[in-house]
Every structure is written in C-alpha cells, then in structure tokens.
Amino acid sequence: MTAVATILARRRAGILLHPTSLPGEPANGDLGEDAHRFVDFLAASGICVWQILPHGPTHEDGSPYQALSVHAGNPLWISLRELVYCGWLNALDQPSEGKEVAWRRMKLREAFQAFEYGARDEEREAFREFCMTQAHWLDDFSLFAVLREEQQNRSWQDWPPELRNRDPEALYHARTRLLGGINQVKFEQFLFFRQWFALRTYATSKGVLLFGDLPIYVSLDSADVWAHRDQFDLDEEGNARTVAGVPPDYFSATGQRWGNPHYNWERMQEQGFSWWHERVRSLLSMYDLVRIDHFRGFEAFWSIPADQINAVKGEWVKAPGEALFTSLVREFGPLPVVAEDLGVITDEVTALRKRFAFPGMRILQFAFGGGADNPYLPHNHEVDAVAYTGTHDNDTTCGWFDQLNEDERERVSDYLGYPQEDMPWPLVRAALASVAGLAVLPMQDVLELGTESRMNTPSTTRGNWRWRFSWDQLTDTRRSRLAHLVRLYGRDGGRDGVTAKS
C-alpha cells in the first residue's frame, strides 16, 4: 500500500486554512499560540488533516504561489510572542496602522540582537547546526534576500551584471559586506523552522496530519532561479525564453499567462532530477501529505513565448513526468502526494496520476454543470480522491450559491434532495458523505461566510491572501455541528471520544 493510500485507508476530514488567516498578532496569523489552539479545535472536532497553502516567503503581493524560495519559510509567520517567552523580545507594543509588516520585521531584528548578546550556549549551537545542515539552500537564499533588499526589491535580472551573473569575486565581497544582514536572514529561518517543527510535533500528538502544497512552477524572481539558472529555460541575461500558463478556454478567450519560467527538463534529467530531489526532501520533512499544484504540467505544459502578452500563441510541450516521479519514488519510496488535476485533463494526465497512485481532487462547486457524468458529482467520486466544497481559488460556498441563477440553484437543490438547511451545510454534508477517502472544507465554509471572505480571485492582484478569522466566529453551535457531521459520516479517522470542545 502506498503512503497516501495508507492515510486514505481510513475516512478522514480536513480543514483548509492558511496560517496567515489565523487570529493573533498584527499583520497576519503565525505559528504561535493560535496555531496550537487551532490544532486543538481540529482534534476536538474529529478533524484529522490541516491543509495549508505554500509556506515560502512571498513577494510584495503576498501570493504564496510566487515565493522567493522553494525551501525557505515565510518569516512573517514567526510568532513574536514566542520570542518574548524566549527572552529575545520585551513585551510587545502595538504597531501603527498600516505599518504592521514593518513592525514585525523590526521586532525580528531586535530579537536577533538579543540572541547575539544573550543566547545560551545550547541555543547558539542549535543555530550553528541549523545553518550547517541547511547550507545547501540557506547560503544562497540569505545572500539573495539581502541583495534584493539592497537593490530596492528589484528582480535579480535587473541587478548589476556581476551580481546577476554570480561572479565569484562579487559574491565574496557581497557576503563580507552584508554579513550582518545575511546572519539576520539565517536567524529568521532558524526561528521559522524551530516553531514549525514544534507545531508539527504538537499536531502529531493530537492526531492531526499537516497537508502542504507544492506549486509546480517557481517564481522567476527567486533565489532558486538566480542560483540554479541552468535548471530553467533562460537566456544569457537570465530572462525567461518561455513562460508558463494555460491555453484559452471557456473561461478566458486569451488563456492565462502566469509568467513563471519553464524548466530545462533536459538538463534536469541529465542530472538525475537532483534539484527536484532537494525540493521534495524539504517538503517531506515538513508535511504528512503534499498537494502538487497544476499536476497536468508534469505530463505536458503550455509553453508561451516570453514576449507574448497573453497565452494565445502557446503550444503543448511534453514533460518527463514519469521519469521524474520514478526517480523520486526510487529516492523516497511511495510519495504521499495528492494531484491537483482540475481543468481540462487528458487521458495521459490521468494515466500518469494513476501510475503513481496519486489521488485526484473533486470540487463540488464544479459538479453541477453538464450532465450526470460530471466527475465532480458525488456519485462519481472514488475512494482514491480528495473531495472539497471549494478551494482557495473558489468563492466561499455561500458566495458561490448566492451568485447562481435560479435554474442553477434549482439543479443544486434537486441533486441534494431539497435540503432544509441553508448553505453551506448541504454542500458540506455532500463532501463529508462522499466515498472519497479525504474530504476537505475551507474554514470559511465552517464559519458560514460569504464572498467578502474569499481568499483569492484568480487573475486579479488586489485584495487577495488577506482574509483572517476571529475566534468569536467559531461559535459553540458551529463547533458542535461540525463535530457531529464528522462523526455522522465516519470521518474522525477512527478515533474514539471526539468532542466538540477545545
């Protein structure tokens, strides 16, 4: 039995909530007290899985799918309150409105100063060991981060040629000149992973699995592309020759042009996919399950000339997905992977997914268009799947239902048996009742929230990734209702004694 099949052998329920959406300190949620309290809520409700979005440091727009590193953690997730408990910060003050992110970064600098002057020997040794064991990515990322700040956050393609092209002498002088900033970045990564693994240990003790996310593509403006240019389809100046996206379809006459550089798959395969091995090794150390975003790109990808402003003039190009996953399985054993197989999926993509026994995704908000053969309808689900009411890219279930026309609402209500409950609960029940081994609910649906609480609207750049909930929204009635439904549909992972209190 594969790793993911073992997890899905028992019916389980999960909640999709990015840590930035947790309550707590200013700017965003983090890995501190509220994250642990959320684990308590999940365990008390019989929820076995906590799914999050990618954990990397983001660009200024906050999108977790355009990270500055595939290995690093987002330093804004570091709990400052935990640093107060460690003695590396004084009692926290309140930031000025609109200055919350700058305030967090200032507090992290203060914490490093306190660490430098007052850390115990065992803490210093732990930091040194972290820097040594993670040097294969940390050295490049820390230098990239301070250079990028020095260059006013310009993409590395616009840096002076000697830095852009990683001239050894220029990098040596930069490391010497910027040593303090480099050590600051390394310290922040040390804190992130220290708090992350404390949270993971706590979740494990409560029977909660952590479910991460691997975006198929990497941001052009990232430490990974800067440090490993030969792994990507770039020209001599480091600009992308071709970029990723999807072709025109029913939803967009011009397709989607994402702008990520494509991989130099030939070079990667020559090197035994070593770059991918390092990336997957990092993720497997952090998560029990990993979702691969845009899985179909491993069978064939839509390649768009970089000089095109949209995706119309792209073409399908075959990818060595089977060779890559064979290599990864040889290195790591069966992979605990869920494949994001949404959109127009060919027989070849499905065959690749099934070849490695990766469950696919079934989104109920997509289920009610077309006929009875719609694969997202619950009666067409398979055990080897993950059922969702919606994802981070969808509207909330209440918002989705409110925007349907009268005929569409009638079809949904007819299929669901004309439920007496208000949305989102009929769709929540349908997800939990599915035969799919895992059913995942966005936290917004548990809280019965509308469109104003949507996490992301694809193809837009404003107002995304900012939603947060508050504990007073999670009423006793909602806790009890969720716990009851999880038990009713046998999704408490086989655990006994589940209660609705946390």
N, C-alpha and C positions, 0 to 999 in steps of 0.2 A: 504494500500500500504506500502511495506517495505521501510526502509530508503534508500537502494541502488536503489530500483525501482523508488523512488521519484526523485533521482538525474538523473537517466537514462530516465525519462519520457520525457525529452527534449533532442534532439540530441546535443551532446557536442563533442568537440575536446580537446585533451590534448597533452602536450609535456612531454616526459621522459627526465629528466636532473637531475643528481645527483648534489647537491650543490657544491661538490668538483670540479666539472667541470666548474664552473663559472669563469670568469676572475677575476682579482683583485690582492690581496696581494700575496706574495711568498708562495710557498708550495702547496696551494690548494685554491679553492674558499671557500667562507664563507657566513655568514648570513647578511652581511652588505650592502653597497650601491649597489653593483652589483646584489645582490639577489632582492632588491627592484626594480632596473631597469629592471630585468628580468620579474618581475610581470607586470610592465608597458608594456613591449613588448607583453606579453601574452594577456593582456586585450585589447591592441590596435589591436591585430590580431584576436580578437574574440575567443581566446583560453580560455576555462573555467576551465581547470584542469592542475595542475602541479604535475606530478608524480616523486617521488624520490625513491632511494633505502634506506635500513635501516640506521638509524641515529646514531647508537651506536658507542662508542669508539672502534677502531679496534686494532687488533694485529699488529705486525710489517709489515705484508704483505699488510696491507691496505684493506683487504676484508671486506666489510660491512656485509657480511653474517656469519662472525665469530667474533662477538662482545664480549667485555669484560663485558657487562651488557645489559639486555633487557630493562632497564629503563633509563640509563644514556644517555646523549648526547655526541657527539664527541667534545672534547674541541678545536680541531683544526679548527672547524667551527666558532669559536668565532671571530667576526670582531675586529681586533686590532684598526682599525681606529675609531670605535665606542668608544673604551676605551680612545682614545685621546680626543674625543669630551666630554667624561665624566670627563676629567681631571685626569684620573688614569694612563695615559701614556704621556710621552713627544712625540714630533714629531718623527715619525718612521724613523729609519735608514734602510739601506739595508743589508740583511744577506750575508754572504759569500756563494759562490756556493757550493751546497751540504749540507749546514747547515741550510736550511730553516725551517725544523721542529724543530730543537733545538732552533733556533731563536724565533719561535712562543712560545715555552714553556717558554723560558727565559722572554719574554715580559709579559706573563701571570703571572709569579712570580713577576715581577716588578709592575704590576697592583694591585696585592693583597697587596703588601707592601704599595702602595699609598692609597689603600682603608682602610687598617688598621689604617693609621696615619691621613687620611684626609677626610674620608667619612662623609657625613651629617647624622644626627640622623635618618632621614626617610629612608636613604639607609641602614644603619645598621639594622634598624628594619625590612626592607624588606628581608634582608639576613637571619636574625634570623627566621623570619616566614617561609621562604623557607626551611631552614634546619629542622624546626619542622614538617611542613606538609609533607615533603618528607622523613622523617626519616626511614620509613618502608623499604626503599631500599638504601637511601643515606648513612646511617651509615655503613652498610656492604660494600657497594661499595667503599666508601672513604678509609676505612681501607684496603680492598683488594688491591686497587690501590697502596697505599704507601708500603704495604708489598711486593707486586710483584716487585716494583721498588727496594726495599731493597734487594730482593732475585735475583737481576740481570735478572728480567723478566722471571724467571723460572716458569713453570706451578705449581700451588699450590700443586699438588700431590708430588712434589719434595721439598717442604718446610720442615723445621724441624717438627717432628711429633706433637708437641704441638700447632703449628700454623696451620698445615694441618688439624688437628682434632678439631680445635677451642676450645682448653682448655680455660675455662673462665678466669683463672688467667693469662695465657699467653696473651690472648686478652686484658685484662685490662692493663697489663704492656705495651703492644704494643700501645694501644691508648694513654697512658700517654707519652710514649717515642716519639711517632711520631705525636703528636698533631698538630704541625705546618704544616706538610705535609697533614694531614687529612683536616685541615681547608682550605688549598690551593685547594684541590680537590673539596671540597664543594663549594668554591667560584667560581671555574670554571664552575661547574654545574649550579650555580645560574646565571652566565653570559650567559651560553648557553640558558637556558630556558627563560631568560629575552629577549634575542634577538630573539629567536624562536617565542615567542608569539607576539612580536612586528611585526615580519614578517607576522605571520598568520593574525593578525588584519588588516595589510595593504592589504594582498591578499583578504581578505573578503570584504574590502571596494571597491576593484576593480572587484569584482565578480569572483574571481579565487579560486577554491577549491584546497586544498592540499591533495595529494593521497600518503599515506605511504605504508610501506612494513613490513610484519611480517614474518620473517623466521620461519618455523615450528620448527627447532631444535636450540639448544643453544650450544655454544662452551663449551667443557669440561673445558678449562682454562678460567673460567669466575667467577665473583662474585656470580652469581646466583647458579651455581652448588656447589661452595665452601660453600655458606651459607645455601643451601637447599638440602643437599645430599640425604635426604630421598625421594625427588621427582624424583630421577634419578636411573637408573639401574647401580649401582656402587658396587664394592667390599669394603672390610674393609679399604683399603688404599686409597680409592677414585678413583680407576681406573675403567674405563668402562668395564662392562661384555660383553655388546653387543653395536655395533655402527651402525649408520645409513648409508644408501646408496641406490643404485638401482641395480637390477639384470642385468646380461649380456643381451645385446640386439643387434640389428643390428649395432649400433654404436660402441659397445665395447664388445669384447668377454669375458672380465673379470668383466664387470659391473663397478660401481663406488663405492668406499669406501670413504665416507665423513669423518668418524671418530667422528662425534658427538655422545654423549651418548644418548641412548633411555630413554624415561620417564618411571618412575614407575607408570604406569597408574592405577594400583590397589590402590596404596597409594593416588594418586591424587583424584581418585573418592571417596575414603573414606572421604576425607577432603572437599568434595563438590567443587573440582576444584578451590580452593581458590587461588592457585598460578597463575592459568590462569586468574582469575578474576582481580588480581592486574596488570598483564601484559596487558590485554586488556583495563583496565581502563586508564592506562598511554597512550596508543595509541589513544584511542578515545578522550582524552583531546587535542591531538595534530593535528589530521587529520580529514578531512571530509569523506575520503574513505581510506580503508586499503586493500591491496592485501595480501592474505595468500599464501606464497610460499610452493610448494610441498603439495598441498591440499590433494592429494590422500593418504598421510600418516596418515590422520585422520580416514580413513576407514580401511586401513591395511598398515603396514610398512614392509620394507625389513630389517630384523634383521640379522646382521652379527656378528659372534663371534669375540670378540676384538682381538684375537690372529691371525686372518687371515689377509694376506697382500692384499687381493682383495675381491671382493663381490661375488665370485662364490658360496661359501658354505653358503650363507644366506638362510633365509626362510621367507615366508609371515606370519605375525602375526596380528591378528585383533586388531583394536584400538577402543576405546569407543567414536568415533567422534559424534555420535548422542546424547549421554548423555552429552558430553562436550558442544556442541552448544545449546542444550536445556537449560542447566544451564546458559550459557552466555546470551541467549535471555531473560530468566527469570530475570536476573540481570540488563541488559542494554536495553532491548527492541530489536526490529529488528536491526540487525547488518549491518552497511554499508561496507560490505565485498565483494571483488572480489576474486574468487578462481582461483589460478594458476593450471589449470587442463591439463597440457601438458604431452606428453608422452603416454604410454600405459594406458588408462583409462578404467576401468571396468564399467559394468552397475551399480554395487553397489556404486562406487565413484560418478557417475553421479546422482544416486538417492539421495545420501547424499547432494550433492550440491543443487539439486532442492528442496529437503525437506526444506531447509532454504532460498531458493530463492537467492542464491549467483550467480551472473553472472560468466561465464567462460571466457577464453581467446582464441582468434583466431588469429594466427600468419600467415601473408600472405607469409612469406618466406617458410613456411611449406606446402603451398597449392598446389604446382604443381607436386608433386609426386603422383602416383596412378591414379585413375580414377575420374570421375565426382562426385563421392560420397565423396571425400576428405572433411572432415568437415571444413577445413580451407579455402576452396574456397569461395569467397564472396557470391555466390548464395546459399550456405548452411548456412550462418550466421543467427543468431536470434537476435531479439531486446535485449534479455537478455544476452548480451555478450559485451566484450571489444575487438575491432579489433586493431591489431598492424601491422605495416610493419615488425618490428622486436623488440627484447627486448635487454636488456643489455648483455645478453649471446650470442646474434647473431652477425654476421658480420653486418656492415652497409649495406644498400640496394645496394649502388653502388658496394661495395666489393663483396657482395653475387652474384649479377648479373654477374659481371666480371669473377667470378670463375665457372660459369655454363658452361657446354659443349654446342656445337652447337644445339643439339637436345633439350636440356633443355631450352635454350633461345628461340627456336622456339615455344615450348609449352607455355611459359610465354607470348610471344608476341602475339600468336594466341588467347589465352584466353583474353588478354587485348585489343584486337582489332587492333593489329599492330600500336601502338601509334607512333606519330611523335616526341613526347617529349623524351628526354633522361632520363634514370634512374637518380634519384629515383622517379621522378614525376608521372609516370604511376602507380607505386605501392602506392604512397601517395594518388593519386586520388581514387584508389580502396578501400583503407582503409576508406577514408572520405565518399565515396559513399555507403559503406556497410550499411545495416539496423541496425547493432549493435548500441546500444544506445550511446556508447562512442567509439571514435577512437583516438588512441594514437600514436604519431610519435616520435621516438627518435630524439633528437636535431641534431645528425649527419646527419639524412636524410634531415632535413630542410636546412642544410648547404651544402648538396650535397657532403659529404665527403666519402672517400674510406676506405679500410681495415686499413690503418695506424691510423685511429681514432677510432678503435674498443675499447669498454670499458673493455670487459672481454672475455677471451677464456677459457671455462670450462676445467677442468683437467690440467690446467697449473698454475704455481705460480709466473711467472716473467712477468713484464711489464703490469700488469693489474691495473685497477682502477685509472689510472693517466691522462686520457685524459682531456684536457681543451679546451674550445673555446675562441676566441677573438671577441670583438665587431665588428672589421672591417670585419670579415667573414659574419656578418649578414647584407648584403648589402640592400639598398632600394629595389632592384629588388626582392630579396628573401622575404623580409617583405611583399611587395605588393602581391607577388604571393601566399604566404601562406594565407594572409587575404582574398584574392579573393576566394581561394578554400574553405576556411572555410565557407564563405557566400554562395558560389555556392551550396554546399551540405547541407546547413541548419544546420550547427553545431556551430553557435555562441551562443548557449544557449538561443535563443530567444531575445537577446539584440539588440537594435537599435543603429544606429550611429557608427558602428565599422569602424575604420580607420586603416591604415597601418603605422601610425606614433607613435613613443613613445619617 
